[in-house]
Amino acid sequence: MDPSKTQKNSTAGSAVGIAIGAVLIIAAVAALAYLLYTNSQLLDDIISIVLIAIVAIVVIAVGAALVIGIVAIPVYGMKGEVYQTDMSYDLDDVDSVESKGKDDDRPAR
């Protein structure tokens, strides 16, 4: 890249946007902390809702895992095993492979 053909664009606008976003997030967290501090019943309600949601997610995940496991058994049984009958799988028929080092493809100096 030739330095005479480069162009620099300003990122001041996006920097200001990021700074404003950070200030708004800090303000929202502070307002939420103040609200929870002044109204302790609200914190208890939020904790109970979060706990109920976590328990519901775990129950759904365990139920889905059980259904998947139960359905997988007949699918596995119906699938069967497929293999070629006209091929030899004897290990004595396998040819050895000589590996190349990483320097083998380089031209001589």
Order of alpha helices (4+ residues) and beta strands (2+ residues): alpha-alpha
